[in-house]
Amino acid sequence: LPKEMIRTNLKAVAVFKEHLQVVRSSSVKHISALQGVRQFSSIDSHCNSMFKQYVEMKEIKRFMVSSLTKVGADVSHADALAEVLIDADYRGHYSHGLNRLDMYIRDFVTGICNVSGSPKVVKENMATALVDGNNLLGPVVGKFCIELAMQKADKCGISMVVAKNSNHYGIAGHYPLYAASKGFIGMSFTNTSPFVLPTNGKQPMYGTNPIAFVAPAEGSDNFALDMATTTVALGKIELAERKGEKIPSSWAADKTGKETNNPSDALSGGALLPLGGMEITGGYKGYGLGCMVEILCGILADAAWGPYIRRWKDGSKKANLGQCFIAVKLDDFAPNFRTRLQTFLNTLRAEESIDPEMPVLVAGDPERLHMKLCDDLGGIPYHPNQIQYMFDIAERFQLQKPQVQTIK
């Protein structure tokens, strides 16, 4: 490598090590500061108070699996779901982790989701497959599909697997992260319940439809993009309403389709806006990305799509979500991909920031900081309300309460 590039790489490594050192203070505030504009609603909602307690990951998994098997879930299915939920909390996405456990329990109790069985390949060739998720847990379907995609990509160089008749599969990034850990570029998409306005529209026509793309660099480093195609997740608007705060006008619209600063208007008959907001600020781009995901998932897989997907938390009918998984084998393209990607990531991280407290990061860095915090603690820190939430579930189903540790 040229000397200048080597110096850039060394600078980036030094800067990132400095960021990681800050995490050793075990302060969620520090993590929030390092994230810059990319603050997750989960961390943002708790950054005003320090977490006082944590739970070891093996203990969280025991509790989750016990809760799910108590309501009839197959052990292997409960294990797959627990891994996804824990991964979300471990990476700092608390809104998609433990907080969603009761939602899955409810789907089992009401019979709206199958507790056992296996996904089925309906149609396939060497590089593609259509899978029927058999109305199983989303993580069960997702694990089946990404493993199938990697098997096919290993033979063909690139593969694509789509699934219908699935359910909520947790954080979209979980599946391409798994593929990246095996040496592939991974991608994952899912459609979701309609709560987003099309540009210039008045009624929600599709969901937050996330996009996840993960490419492995050297060692355990990677580029890990996991984003909704809306400006923010619904949880941030709910949080603003609880706090009595206004929201930026680009986040949501009221029931007339007009931008609003009032979170209550957005939640009472309103909707989220596409990434970019209104048309004049580029919202049509987020709208296009959301439609792209809908086409890859709902339309291509013959799953439910757009406004015909069941509403969020509607337990009266099956979700029939569509999902898409792509795997790319690095060896079938130019050599030394990981080295070049590492140089690219380091070059970005070494760029001088306009604010020392908001360094230049790449997709996946905020999560890495939170993971480091958890590793140093020996578990995942939780808000007291989340601890009580676990205790309530344990009491409801007469389960052993999870063992909670105090942060010293």
C-alpha positions as CSV (number, residue, x, y, z in Angstrom):
1,L,0.0,0.0,0.0
2,P,1.2,3.6,-0.6
3,K,2.7,5.2,2.5
4,E,0.0,7.8,2.7
5,M,-2.7,5.1,2.8
6,I,-0.8,3.2,5.5
7,R,-0.6,6.4,7.6
8,T,-4.4,6.8,7.1
9,N,-5.1,3.3,8.2
10,L,-3.0,3.6,11.3
11,K,-4.7,6.9,12.2
12,A,-8.1,5.3,11.8
13,V,-7.2,2.4,14.0
14,A,-5.9,4.8,16.7
15,V,-9.1,6.9,16.5
16,F,-11.4,3.9,16.8
17,K,-9.4,2.5,19.7
18,E,-9.9,5.8,21.4
19,H,-13.7,5.6,20.9
20,L,-13.7,2.0,22.3
21,Q,-11.8,3.2,25.4
22,V,-14.6,5.7,26.2
23,V,-17.0,2.8,26.3
24,R,-15.2,1.3,29.2
25,S,-16.8,3.9,31.4
26,S,-20.0,1.9,31.0
27,S,-22.0,5.1,30.2
28,V,-24.8,5.0,27.8
29,K,-24.4,8.8,27.5
30,H,-21.0,8.3,26.0
31,I,-22.3,5.9,23.5
32,S,-25.0,8.3,22.5
33,A,-22.5,11.1,22.0
34,L,-20.3,9.0,19.8
35,Q,-23.1,8.1,17.5
36,G,-23.6,11.6,16.2
37,V,-26.8,11.9,14.2
38,R,-27.3,8.2,14.1
39,Q,-29.0,7.7,17.5
40,F,-31.2,4.7,18.0
41,S,-34.5,5.3,19.7
42,S,-33.5,2.5,22.1
43,I,-30.3,4.1,23.4
44,D,-31.7,7.6,23.0
45,S,-34.6,6.8,25.2
46,H,-32.3,5.8,28.1
47,C,-29.4,8.2,27.7
48,N,-30.8,10.5,30.4
49,S,-30.2,7.9,33.1
50,M,-27.6,5.3,33.7
51,F,-28.5,1.7,33.6
52,K,-28.0,0.2,37.0
53,Q,-28.4,-3.5,36.3
54,Y,-27.4,-6.1,33.7
55,V,-28.2,-9.7,32.8
56,E,-25.8,-12.2,31.5
57,M,-26.6,-13.3,27.9
58,K,-26.9,-17.0,28.8
59,E,-29.4,-16.1,31.5
60,I,-31.4,-13.9,29.1
61,K,-31.5,-16.8,26.7
62,R,-32.6,-19.3,29.4
63,F,-35.4,-17.0,30.3
64,M,-36.6,-16.3,26.8
65,V,-36.5,-20.0,25.8
66,S,-38.4,-21.0,28.9
67,S,-41.0,-18.3,28.2
68,L,-41.5,-19.5,24.6
69,T,-41.6,-23.2,25.3
70,K,-44.0,-22.6,28.1
71,V,-46.6,-21.4,25.5
72,G,-45.9,-24.3,23.2
73,A,-42.9,-23.3,21.0
74,D,-40.6,-26.0,19.7
75,V,-37.3,-25.7,21.6
76,S,-35.3,-25.2,18.4
77,H,-37.7,-22.4,17.3
78,A,-37.5,-20.8,20.7
79,D,-33.7,-20.9,20.6
80,A,-33.7,-19.3,17.1
81,L,-35.9,-16.4,18.3
82,A,-34.0,-15.9,21.5
83,E,-30.7,-15.5,19.5
84,V,-32.3,-12.8,17.3
85,L,-33.8,-10.9,20.3
86,I,-30.5,-11.0,22.3
87,D,-28.6,-10.0,19.2
88,A,-30.8,-6.9,19.0
89,D,-30.2,-5.9,22.6
90,Y,-26.5,-6.7,22.4
91,R,-26.1,-4.4,19.4
92,G,-28.1,-1.6,21.1
93,H,-31.4,-2.0,19.3
94,Y,-33.5,-2.5,22.4
95,S,-36.8,-1.8,20.6
96,H,-36.3,-5.1,18.7
97,G,-35.0,-7.3,21.5
98,L,-36.5,-8.2,24.8
99,N,-39.2,-5.6,24.4
100,R,-40.7,-7.7,21.6
101,L,-40.8,-11.0,23.6
102,D,-44.4,-10.5,24.7
103,M,-45.5,-9.9,21.1
104,Y,-44.2,-13.3,20.0
105,I,-45.7,-15.0,23.1
106,R,-49.1,-13.4,22.2
107,D,-48.9,-14.8,18.7
108,F,-48.4,-18.3,20.1
109,V,-51.1,-18.0,22.7
110,T,-53.7,-16.8,20.2
111,G,-52.6,-19.4,17.7
112,I,-51.9,-16.8,15.0
113,C,-48.4,-18.3,14.5
114,N,-47.4,-21.9,14.2
115,V,-45.3,-23.3,17.1
116,S,-43.7,-26.1,15.2
117,G,-42.9,-27.3,11.8
118,S,-40.3,-26.4,9.1
119,P,-40.1,-24.0,6.2
120,K,-40.6,-25.6,2.8
121,V,-38.8,-25.0,-0.5
122,V,-41.6,-24.6,-3.0
123,K,-39.4,-23.9,-6.1
124,E,-35.7,-23.7,-6.7
125,N,-32.8,-23.8,-9.1
126,M,-29.1,-23.6,-8.6
127,A,-29.0,-20.0,-7.5
128,T,-32.6,-19.1,-6.4
129,A,-35.3,-20.5,-4.2
130,L,-38.9,-19.7,-3.2
131,V,-39.7,-20.7,0.4
132,D,-43.0,-21.2,2.2
133,G,-42.4,-20.1,5.8
134,N,-45.3,-22.2,7.0
135,N,-46.5,-19.3,9.2
136,L,-43.6,-20.0,11.6
137,L,-41.6,-17.6,13.6
138,G,-39.8,-15.1,11.4
139,P,-36.3,-16.0,12.9
140,V,-36.9,-19.7,12.0
141,V,-37.8,-18.7,8.4
142,G,-34.9,-16.3,8.3
143,K,-32.3,-18.7,9.5
144,F,-33.5,-21.4,7.0
145,C,-33.4,-18.9,4.1
146,I,-30.0,-17.3,4.8
147,E,-28.4,-20.7,5.3
148,L,-29.9,-21.9,2.0
149,A,-28.7,-18.7,0.3
150,M,-25.2,-19.3,1.5
151,Q,-25.2,-22.9,0.3
152,K,-26.3,-21.8,-3.2
153,A,-23.9,-18.9,-3.3
154,D,-21.0,-21.2,-2.4
155,K,-21.7,-23.1,-5.6
156,C,-23.0,-20.3,-7.9
157,G,-21.2,-17.2,-6.6
158,I,-24.4,-15.3,-5.9
159,S,-27.9,-16.5,-4.8
160,M,-31.3,-15.1,-3.9
161,V,-33.9,-16.7,-1.7
162,V,-37.4,-15.2,-1.1
163,A,-39.9,-16.4,1.5
164,K,-43.7,-16.0,1.9
165,N,-46.0,-16.8,4.8
166,S,-43.4,-15.6,7.3
167,N,-43.7,-13.4,10.4
168,H,-41.7,-10.6,12.0
169,Y,-38.1,-11.7,11.9
170,G,-36.4,-9.2,14.3
171,I,-33.6,-6.9,13.2
172,A,-32.9,-7.2,9.5
173,G,-29.2,-7.1,10.1
174,H,-29.1,-10.4,12.0
175,Y,-29.1,-12.5,8.9
176,P,-26.5,-10.7,6.7
177,L,-24.3,-10.5,9.8
178,Y,-24.4,-14.2,10.0
179,A,-23.6,-14.5,6.3
180,A,-20.6,-12.1,6.7
181,S,-19.3,-14.1,9.6
182,K,-19.0,-17.0,7.1
183,G,-17.2,-14.9,4.5
184,F,-20.1,-13.8,2.3
185,I,-21.6,-10.4,1.6
186,G,-25.1,-10.7,2.9
187,M,-28.3,-8.8,2.3
188,S,-31.8,-9.1,3.9
189,F,-35.1,-7.3,3.3
190,T,-38.6,-7.6,4.7
191,N,-41.9,-5.9,4.2
192,T,-43.8,-4.8,7.3
193,S,-47.2,-3.5,8.4
194,P,-48.4,-0.4,6.5
195,F,-47.6,2.8,8.4
196,V,-45.9,4.9,5.7
197,L,-47.3,7.4,3.3
198,P,-46.3,7.3,-0.4
199,T,-45.0,10.6,-1.5
200,N,-47.9,13.1,-1.8
201,G,-50.3,10.4,-0.5
202,K,-52.7,10.6,2.5
203,Q,-53.1,6.9,3.5
204,P,-50.4,4.5,4.7
205,M,-49.6,2.1,1.8
206,Y,-46.6,0.2,3.0
207,G,-44.3,-0.3,5.9
208,T,-40.9,0.8,7.2
209,N,-39.4,-2.0,5.0
210,P,-35.8,-2.2,6.2
211,I,-32.7,-2.8,4.2
212,A,-29.7,-4.7,5.6
213,F,-26.3,-5.1,3.9
214,V,-23.2,-6.5,5.5
215,A,-19.8,-6.9,4.0
216,P,-16.9,-8.5,5.9
217,A,-13.6,-6.7,6.2
218,E,-10.4,-7.9,8.0
219,G,-10.8,-9.8,11.3
220,S,-14.2,-9.1,12.8
221,D,-14.6,-5.7,11.3
222,N,-17.3,-5.1,8.7
223,F,-19.6,-2.6,7.0
224,A,-23.0,-3.3,8.6
225,L,-25.9,-1.2,7.2
226,D,-29.3,-1.9,8.8
227,M,-31.8,0.8,8.1
228,A,-35.5,1.5,7.7
229,T,-36.7,3.2,4.6
230,T,-38.4,5.8,6.7
231,T,-36.7,8.8,8.4
232,V,-37.2,7.2,11.9
233,A,-38.8,4.2,13.5
234,L,-42.2,4.4,15.0
235,G,-40.7,4.0,18.5
236,K,-39.1,7.5,18.3
237,I,-42.4,9.1,17.7
238,E,-44.0,7.2,20.6
239,L,-41.1,8.3,22.8
240,A,-41.5,11.9,21.9
241,E,-45.2,11.7,22.8
242,R,-44.5,10.3,26.2
243,K,-42.0,13.0,26.8
244,G,-44.3,15.8,25.6
245,E,-41.8,16.8,23.0
246,K,-42.2,18.0,19.4
247,I,-40.8,16.0,16.5
248,P,-38.9,17.3,13.4
249,S,-41.3,17.9,10.6
250,S,-39.6,15.4,8.3
251,W,-40.5,12.5,10.5
252,A,-44.3,12.1,10.1
253,A,-47.5,13.4,8.8
254,D,-51.0,13.9,10.3
255,K,-54.2,12.3,9.0
256,T,-54.4,14.8,6.2
257,G,-51.0,13.8,4.9
258,K,-49.3,17.1,5.9
259,E,-46.0,17.2,7.8
260,T,-46.5,17.6,11.6
261,N,-44.4,18.4,14.6
262,N,-47.0,16.9,16.9
263,P,-46.3,13.2,17.7
264,S,-49.9,12.7,18.8
265,D,-51.2,13.7,15.4
266,A,-48.8,11.2,13.8
267,L,-50.0,8.4,16.0
268,S,-53.7,9.2,15.8
269,G,-54.6,8.6,12.2
270,G,-51.3,9.9,10.8
271,A,-48.3,8.0,9.4
272,L,-44.5,8.0,9.0
273,L,-42.9,9.7,6.1
274,P,-40.4,8.0,3.8
275,L,-36.7,8.6,4.3
276,G,-36.2,12.2,3.3
277,G,-39.6,13.5,4.3
278,M,-41.8,15.3,1.8
279,E,-41.1,15.4,-2.0
280,I,-39.3,18.7,-1.9
281,T,-36.7,17.4,0.5
282,G,-36.1,14.1,-1.4
283,G,-38.7,11.9,0.2
284,Y,-39.5,10.3,-3.1
285,K,-36.1,8.5,-2.8
286,G,-37.1,6.9,0.5
287,Y,-40.5,6.1,-1.1
288,G,-38.7,4.4,-4.0
289,L,-36.5,2.4,-1.6
290,G,-39.5,1.3,0.4
291,C,-41.2,0.2,-2.8
292,M,-38.1,-1.7,-3.9
293,V,-38.2,-3.7,-0.7
294,E,-42.0,-4.4,-1.2
295,I,-41.3,-5.7,-4.7
296,L,-38.5,-8.0,-3.6
297,C,-40.5,-9.3,-0.7
298,G,-44.2,-9.1,-1.1
299,I,-44.6,-9.1,-4.8
300,L,-41.8,-11.5,-5.8
301,A,-42.6,-14.0,-3.1
302,D,-46.4,-13.8,-3.5
303,A,-46.7,-12.8,0.1
304,A,-49.1,-10.1,1.5
305,W,-48.0,-6.7,0.3
306,G,-48.5,-3.0,0.9
307,P,-51.8,-2.0,2.4
308,Y,-53.0,-5.6,2.4
309,I,-50.5,-6.6,5.1
310,R,-52.2,-6.9,8.5
311,R,-51.9,-3.9,10.8
312,W,-49.2,-3.7,13.5
313,K,-50.2,-5.7,16.6
314,D,-53.4,-7.0,14.8
315,G,-53.8,-10.5,16.2
316,S,-56.9,-11.4,14.2
317,K,-55.1,-12.7,11.0
318,K,-51.9,-14.1,9.8
319,A,-49.1,-11.8,8.9
320,N,-47.9,-13.6,5.7
321,L,-44.9,-11.3,5.4
322,G,-42.5,-11.6,2.5
323,Q,-38.7,-11.6,3.0
324,C,-35.7,-11.7,0.7
325,F,-32.1,-12.9,1.4
326,I,-29.1,-12.5,-0.9
327,A,-25.6,-14.0,-0.5
328,V,-22.5,-13.2,-2.5
329,K,-19.3,-15.3,-2.5
330,L,-16.3,-13.1,-2.3
331,D,-13.9,-15.6,-3.9
332,D,-15.8,-15.4,-7.2
333,F,-14.9,-11.7,-7.7
334,A,-11.7,-9.7,-7.5
335,P,-9.1,-10.9,-4.9
336,N,-8.3,-9.2,-1.6
337,F,-11.8,-7.8,-1.1
338,R,-11.5,-7.7,2.7
339,T,-8.2,-5.8,2.6
340,R,-9.6,-3.1,0.2
341,L,-12.8,-2.8,2.3
342,Q,-10.7,-2.4,5.5
343,T,-8.7,0.4,3.9
344,F,-11.9,2.1,2.8
345,L,-13.4,1.9,6.2
346,N,-10.2,3.1,7.9
347,T,-10.0,6.0,5.5
348,L,-13.5,7.1,6.4
349,R,-12.9,6.8,10.1
350,A,-9.7,8.8,9.9
351,E,-11.5,11.8,8.3
352,E,-11.3,14.9,10.5
353,S,-14.6,15.5,12.2
354,I,-16.4,18.9,12.4
355,D,-17.0,18.1,16.1
356,P,-14.5,16.1,18.2
357,E,-17.4,14.6,20.2
358,M,-19.1,13.3,17.0
359,P,-16.4,11.4,15.1
360,V,-16.8,10.0,11.6
361,L,-18.1,6.5,11.9
362,V,-19.2,3.8,9.4
363,A,-22.3,1.7,9.4
364,G,-21.9,-0.8,12.3
365,D,-19.6,1.3,14.5
366,P,-22.3,2.5,17.0
367,E,-23.3,-1.1,17.5
368,R,-19.7,-2.2,18.0
369,L,-19.4,0.4,20.8
370,H,-22.5,-1.0,22.5
371,M,-21.3,-4.6,22.1
372,K,-18.0,-3.6,23.7
373,L,-19.9,-2.1,26.6
374,C,-21.8,-5.3,27.1
375,D,-18.6,-7.4,26.8
376,D,-16.9,-5.3,29.5
377,L,-20.0,-5.6,31.8
378,G,-20.3,-9.3,31.2
379,G,-23.9,-9.0,30.1
380,I,-26.6,-6.6,28.6
381,P,-27.6,-3.5,30.6
382,Y,-31.3,-3.0,31.0
383,H,-33.6,-0.2,32.2
384,P,-35.5,-1.0,35.4
385,N,-38.7,-1.1,33.4
386,Q,-37.3,-3.8,31.3
387,I,-36.1,-5.8,34.3
388,Q,-39.7,-5.5,35.7
389,Y,-41.0,-6.6,32.3
390,M,-39.1,-9.8,32.6
391,F,-40.2,-10.4,36.2
392,D,-43.9,-9.8,35.1
393,I,-43.6,-12.5,32.4
394,A,-41.9,-14.9,34.8
395,E,-44.7,-14.4,37.3
396,R,-47.4,-14.7,34.6
397,F,-46.1,-18.1,33.5
398,Q,-44.7,-19.3,36.8
399,L,-41.1,-19.3,35.6
400,Q,-37.8,-18.7,37.3
401,K,-37.0,-15.1,37.3
402,P,-33.8,-14.1,35.4
403,Q,-30.8,-13.4,37.7
404,V,-30.0,-9.7,37.6
405,Q,-26.6,-8.3,38.4
406,T,-25.8,-4.8,39.7
407,I,-23.4,-2.6,37.7
408,K,-20.6,-1.6,40.0
